[in-house]
Amino acid sequence: MTKLIITTSLFILIGGAAQTTFAQLPSDKDATAQTRHLYQNLLHLSTKGYLFGHQDDLAYGVGWRNRKPSDFPGRSDVKSVCGDYPALYGWDLSGIESDHEKDIDGIPFNDIRQYVEEAYQRGGVITFSWHEPSPMLPGKTAWDTTHGTITSILPGGPNHDLYVQWLDKVAQFLGSLKGPAGEAIPVLFRPYHELTGSWFWWGVRENSPEDVKAIWQFVYHYLTSVKGLHNLLWVYNTGGEPHTMAQFLERYPGDQYADVISMDTYQNGDPTKDNRFQLNLDTNLSVLDSLGRSSHKIEALAETGYVGIPYVQWWTGVLAPALNAHHIAYVLVWRNADPLTGGPPQHPHYFAPYPGQVSAPDFVRFYQMDNTFFEGDVAKLKLYDAH
């Protein structure tokens, strides 16, 4: 009942004030109507709370995996715990560029398309990252750290033509995501994620700031102007390293090329003995708050989590207090995999609770908070409509 009251009041608020107060447009001035509305509604919603998201939520969980969507239709670890789906669904494009049938986590792309379309029809929001392999060294993954890879794919570089072919395949897939009336489904697109780290080929020690900006701007222009994708909101994403505005903006391509400013950071260590996760999160989200206010950008914690979630009160005792003082529009925790469903052997690799997991009761309390929004909440808010 509490969630219903809160979401109803928010719907009224969005329906009234947002029309005049939050009339900003996304970076792509030719964005589809649904994409514009999502951008404006997320901006406004962030003043009241944030969407909860989960990577690969519908495809597998702890102890189960859909070999095809009809295996466990509608199954979700999140829904099994709190009775509702996440509001935000994370997926990955890695493999589409290489004509693979499945993505990096073993999910067929045809199934991902079905999951995306089903979630969109229920009112959910979609985000895609791209753990793209190295275009410089055949057989190498996104985690290759050869220096100067971006230089090789910029116009005039030896791998530029190959990279354009990859972008064509990305564009074809993202353009194939359609709603019930044939409309393009809006996507929060997060390329070159964690670009201030140094574990991917697009990392900070591997490429100059100028090259990072140049490839972002090229890809933005190519996908929007050349390939005609106007259903993308562009997510600029750092790791947890930048602690100042100057550090955060060092590789930023410019306001005209981004819609969301975000960061990734994970809990490491015992939160009852080590508060560095919360302190770091507060510092970095404060940077996002300052930039978000000045540039009218959506703010987000695009990846986070605590592997295995061994602390029973992590959701309301650690994560929520760290977020409540800031204005993020969404937070996404990473995937739920175990050795049976594609996770590392003999190692828990889940970031959302499942029935019986020690933090599940606390997650229910997190779900019941007034400022956390799940799919049932955003379905009432109608984020793809004008208000």
Number of C-alpha atoms within 10 A of each C-alpha: 6 10 17 13 11 16 21 15 12 20 19 13 16 23 16 12 13 18 16 9 11 16 16 15 17 26 20 23 10 16 21 18 17 18 26 27 23 23 28 27 26 23 24 23 27 19 13 17 22 26 25 21 30 27 23 21 26 27 29 25 25 23 13 18 19 17 14 13 19 10 12 15 11 15 20 24 24 26 19 14 20 21 14 16 28 30 28 26 25 24 25 22 22 23 23 24 22 13 11 13 12 17 21 16 19 14 20 19 20 14 18 21 17 14 21 25 19 15 21 24 15 17 21 26 26 21 23 19 18 21 19 24 20 21 22 20 12 8 9 15 16 17 16 21 20 18 16 17 22 24 20 17 20 21 15 10 13 14 18 18 15 14 21 18 13 19 18 17 18 19 19 15 16 21 20 14 20 18 15 11 6 9 15 21 25 30 22 22 23 22 20 23 24 25 25 24 18 17 16 24 28 31 27 19 18 20 20 18 18 13 18 24 16 18 19 22 16 14 18 20 16 17 20 17 13 11 14 14 22 23 25 27 25 22 28 27 24 26 20 21 17 19 16 13 14 11 14 23 14 15 21 21 19 14 14 12 22 23 26 29 25 30 29 22 20 17 20 13 12 12 18 11 7 12 14 13 19 19 12 17 22 19 14 24 26 18 18 27 20 12 18 21 12 9 11 19 26 30 29 27 25 30 23 18 23 23 19 17 21 13 16 15 20 22 23 18 15 17 20 16 14 17 18 15 12 19 24 29 26 24 25 25 24 22 24 30 24 20 14 14 18 16 17 12 10 9 12 16 21 21 20 30 25 22 15 9 15 16 21 23 18 18 23 17 13 22 23 16 16 16 20 22 29 25 24 19 24 23 19 15 23 19 24 24 15 16 19
